[in-house]
Amino acid sequence: MEKKTIKVGLFIPCYVNQLYPQVGIATIELLEKLGVEVDYPQGQTCCGQPLGNSGYEQDSKGICNLFVKNFKAYDYIVGPSGSCIYHVKHHFDIIEQTPEVQRVRANAYELCEFIVKILGITDVGVSFPHKVGLHKSCHGLRGLKLGSCSEVMGAQYSTEESLLNNVKGLELMTLNRKDECCGFGGTFAVFEEAISTKMGKDRVQDHIDSDVEVITGADHSCLMHLEGLVNRNKQPLRVMHIAEILNNSL
């Protein structure tokens, strides 16, 4: 029997589309190299998260419905952003729960989770000979449950670590506070910039103290915050989305 090709609708968040197009390119190239049929709906826009974070969730209903319209035909919806996927899965309850809405919410996956849990792949055959620090975003870790939290007893797991640990030459460094918030928090970084900045500086320093060369993660919003601090303070760190590392030399 011929194996059915998985058809994925690629969702690229606003900030990636505008500021980090290389992350979107790395995502689609990686998925295609893993044998996935990928389509990019041209009519897609924001998922509505910024409005929701700012207290205007009801005003985002049109955006949510448009998201469903754009992605309802695909087997899965995959995006390189834990926070945006979390918003789709957990905050689209503000619109009528039609079968299409329920299907889109159930089939939306963050990139690493899709590769590990749906494709069943943990080794993508890539090499990246650097010391890497993994920043685990709050939405991905505590929202989507992409990894175990340090304060919870039980078996330890992480979709990102499962992939990074199989990258040839990559040394995943142990951080002192491995699942601490970076302080970005979307609009929190705007309304509470002093607190946000201090939290971000603490995360950057943890990576420096742990002899990290490259900071990575599955949420480029968090990475954007950390990269801004690194660049402003001229610190010896590179920042890369995990899709860029996993697509490095397939």
C-alpha positions in Angstrom: 0.0 0.0 0.0 1.4 3.4 -1.0 2.2 5.6 2.0 0.0 8.7 2.3 1.8 12.0 2.0 1.2 14.3 4.9 0.0 17.7 3.7 1.0 20.6 5.9 -0.2 24.2 6.0 2.8 26.3 7.0 2.0 29.1 9.4 4.6 31.8 9.6 4.2 34.3 12.5 4.1 38.1 11.7 7.5 38.9 13.3 9.2 36.0 11.5 7.7 37.1 8.2 8.7 40.7 8.7 12.1 40.4 10.5 13.4 36.8 10.3 12.4 35.4 6.9 15.4 33.0 7.1 13.5 31.2 9.9 10.5 30.6 7.6 12.8 29.4 4.8 14.6 27.0 7.1 11.3 25.7 8.4 9.9 24.9 4.9 13.2 23.4 3.7 13.5 21.2 6.8 9.9 19.9 6.5 10.4 19.1 2.8 13.6 17.3 3.4 11.8 15.2 5.9 9.3 14.1 3.2 6.4 16.4 4.1 4.3 18.1 1.4 4.2 21.8 2.5 1.9 24.6 1.3 2.0 28.2 2.3 -1.5 29.8 2.2 -1.0 33.2 0.7 -4.0 34.7 2.5 -2.7 34.0 6.0 -2.3 36.9 8.5 -1.7 37.2 12.3 -3.1 34.5 14.6 -4.5 37.2 16.9 -2.2 36.7 19.8 -1.1 40.4 20.1 -4.7 41.5 20.5 -5.4 38.7 23.0 -2.3 39.6 25.1 -3.4 43.2 25.2 -6.8 42.5 26.5 -8.7 42.9 23.2 -9.4 39.2 22.5 -12.9 39.8 21.4 -11.7 42.2 18.7 -9.6 39.4 17.2 -12.5 37.1 16.2 -12.2 38.1 12.6 -8.5 37.2 12.6 -9.2 33.8 14.2 -11.9 33.0 11.7 -9.6 34.0 8.8 -6.9 31.7 10.2 -9.4 28.8 10.2 -10.4 29.6 6.7 -6.8 29.5 5.5 -5.8 26.3 7.2 -8.9 24.2 7.4 -8.0 22.0 4.4 -4.7 20.7 5.7 -3.8 17.5 7.6 -1.7 19.6 10.0 -0.8 23.2 10.6 2.8 23.7 11.6 4.5 26.8 12.7 8.0 27.7 14.1 6.5 29.4 17.1 5.2 27.8 20.3 3.4 31.0 21.5 1.4 31.4 18.2 0.4 27.7 18.1 -0.5 27.9 21.8 -2.8 30.8 21.0 -4.6 28.8 18.2 -5.0 25.7 20.4 -6.1 27.4 23.6 -7.6 30.8 22.8 -9.7 30.1 19.7 -12.5 29.3 22.0 -13.7 32.9 21.5 -15.2 31.9 18.1 -18.0 29.4 17.3 -16.6 25.9 17.7 -17.6 24.5 14.3 -16.1 21.2 13.2 -13.6 23.2 11.1 -12.4 25.2 14.0 -12.1 22.2 16.3 -10.1 20.4 13.6 -7.7 23.3 13.0 -7.1 23.6 16.8 -6.5 19.9 17.2 -4.1 19.7 14.3 -1.9 22.8 15.0 1.6 21.9 16.0 4.8 23.7 16.9 7.6 22.6 14.5 9.7 20.4 16.9 6.6 18.8 18.4 5.4 17.9 14.9 8.8 16.4 13.9 9.1 14.3 17.1 5.5 13.3 17.8 3.9 13.2 14.4 6.8 12.2 12.1 8.5 10.1 14.8 11.9 11.6 14.0 14.5 12.6 16.5 17.6 12.5 14.2 17.4 14.7 11.1 20.9 13.9 10.0 22.4 17.3 10.5 25.7 18.6 11.9 26.4 21.8 13.9 29.7 21.8 15.8 29.0 24.4 18.4 28.2 24.8 22.1 24.5 25.5 22.2 22.2 26.8 25.0 18.5 26.0 24.7 16.0 28.7 25.8 12.7 27.0 26.5 9.9 29.5 26.0 7.1 29.7 28.6 4.3 29.1 26.0 6.1 26.0 24.6 7.2 24.6 27.9 4.3 25.3 30.2 1.6 25.8 27.7 2.1 23.2 25.0 4.0 20.8 27.4 6.9 20.5 25.0 9.1 19.6 27.9 9.1 18.8 31.6 9.5 21.7 34.1 12.4 21.7 36.5 10.1 22.1 39.6 8.0 19.0 38.7 9.1 15.5 39.8 8.9 12.7 37.3 10.4 11.7 34.0 12.3 14.4 32.2 11.6 15.1 28.5 12.0 17.8 25.9 11.1 17.7 22.2 13.8 20.3 21.4 16.5 18.4 23.4 15.5 15.2 21.6 16.4 16.8 18.3 19.4 18.8 19.4 21.0 15.8 21.2 21.1 14.0 17.9 22.8 16.8 16.0 26.4 15.7 15.1 29.0 17.8 16.8 26.5 19.9 18.8 27.3 20.2 22.5 24.1 21.0 24.5 25.2 23.0 27.5 23.6 22.8 30.9 22.2 26.1 32.1 21.9 27.1 35.7 18.2 28.0 35.3 17.2 26.0 32.3 13.5 26.9 32.1 13.4 30.5 33.4 11.4 33.2 31.5 13.3 35.6 29.3 11.0 38.4 30.1 9.7 39.1 26.7 6.1 38.2 27.1 4.9 40.0 24.0 3.3 43.3 25.1 4.8 42.8 28.6 8.2 43.9 27.1 6.5 47.2 26.1 4.5 48.0 29.3 7.1 46.7 31.8 10.3 47.3 29.9 12.5 47.6 32.9 11.5 44.3 34.4 11.6 42.7 30.9 15.1 43.9 30.3 16.4 42.7 33.6 14.9 39.3 33.1 16.4 39.1 29.6 19.8 40.2 30.8 19.7 37.4 33.5 18.9 34.8 30.8 21.8 36.0 28.5 24.2 36.0 31.4 23.2 32.4 32.3 24.2 31.3 28.8 27.5 33.2 29.0 28.3 31.7 32.4 27.5 28.2 30.9 30.1 28.7 28.0 27.4 28.9 25.3 28.3 30.0 21.8 24.8 29.9 20.3 21.5 30.5 21.9 18.6 28.7 20.3 14.9 28.0 20.9 11.6 27.3 19.2 10.1 30.8 19.8 11.8 33.6 17.9 9.9 36.2 19.8 11.9 35.2 22.9 15.1 34.9 20.8 14.4 38.4 19.3 14.3 39.8 22.8 17.5 38.1 23.8 19.3 38.9 20.6 18.5 42.6 21.1 20.1 42.6 24.5 23.1 40.6 23.2 23.7 43.1 20.3 23.2 46.2 22.4 25.7 45.0 25.0 28.1 43.6 22.4 28.2 40.2 24.0 29.9 37.1 22.4 26.8 35.1 21.5 25.0 34.1 18.3 21.2 33.7 18.3 19.5 31.2 16.0 16.1 29.6 15.8 16.2 25.8 16.2 14.9 25.4 12.6 18.1 27.0 11.3 20.2 24.6 13.2 18.2 21.5 12.2 18.3 22.7 8.6 22.1 23.5 8.7 23.5 20.7 6.6 20.9 18.1 5.8 
